[in-house]
Every structure is written in structure tokens, then in C-alpha cells.
Amino acid sequence: MAKDMTSQVKGGRHFNFCTNQITKI
């Protein structure tokens, strides 16, 4: 379960990063 949560956090960070890049443009 810890691994699953960690992957979700990493995925969330990646998603937020992509969203921020799109917003900057």
C-alpha cells in the first residue's frame, strides 16, 4: 500500500508540473 501511495504522489506531482507548464504558456 505504501508503494501505491508513493506512486500516486509522484503521479500527482508530475500532473501538477504539466498543468503548471500549460498554464505558463
Backbone as a ProteinNet text record, in pm:
[ID]
protein_1_A
[PRIMARY]
MAKDMTSQVKGGRHFNFCTNQITKI
[TERTIARY]
84.3	0	87.6	197.9	287.2	340.4	375.6	428.3	321.1	197.9	89.6	70.3	75.8	58.3	174	294.3	410.8	397.4	354.9	339.5	230.6	126.7	19.1	70.2	154.5	208.9	298.9	382.7	471.3	388.3	283.9	198	129.5	86.5	21.4	118.5	242.3	341.8	367.4	377.5	402.2	284	162.9	42.8	40.8	73.9	75.7	181.7	297.3	405.3	358.5	293.6	243.9	139.6	51.9	-52.2	10.5	113.6	180.6	245.8	306	370.9	265.8	151.1	44.4	-7.3	-17.9	-68.9	28.1	159.2	260.4	251.3	222.7	217.5	102
-120.9	0	125.7	119.1	235.8	265.4	158.8	178.5	243.5	197.3	251.3	400.6	436	577.4	660.4	605	679.5	704.4	602.7	619.4	722.3	724.1	821.3	962	978.7	1111.8	1156.1	1065.7	1100.2	1136.6	1059	1087.5	1223.1	1253.3	1382	1496.7	1479.2	1585.1	1606.4	1496.5	1506.1	1576.1	1542.1	1603	1752.5	1788.6	1930.3	2004.1	1940.6	2003.4	2031.2	1932.7	1951	2061.7	2064.4	2167.6	2305.1	2315.7	2444.9	2489.2	2397.1	2431.9	2480.9	2414.6	2455.8	2593.7	2619.5	2749	2860.2	2830	2932.3	2978.2	2883.5	2918.5	3015.5
0	0	0	74	78.4	-61.1	-132.8	-269.4	-356.4	-343	-425.4	-395.5	-268.6	-231.2	-285.8	-278.3	-328.1	-477.4	-552	-697	-726.2	-644.6	-665.9	-641.6	-537.7	-507.9	-622.8	-672	-783.8	-905.8	-932	-1046.9	-1029.7	-909	-882.5	-905.1	-859.6	-879	-1026.8	-1101.9	-1245.8	-1312.8	-1271.5	-1329.8	-1299.9	-1174.2	-1137.4	-1217.1	-1237.1	-1313.7	-1456.3	-1517.9	-1654.7	-1658	-1559.9	-1555.6	-1542.2	-1458.7	-1440.7	-1571	-1643.6	-1771	-1869.7	-1874.4	-1967.4	-1928.5	-1797.5	-1752.2	-1786.7	-1781.2	-1810.9	-1954.9	-2044.8	-2187.5	-2214.1
[MASK]
+++++++++++++++++++++++++

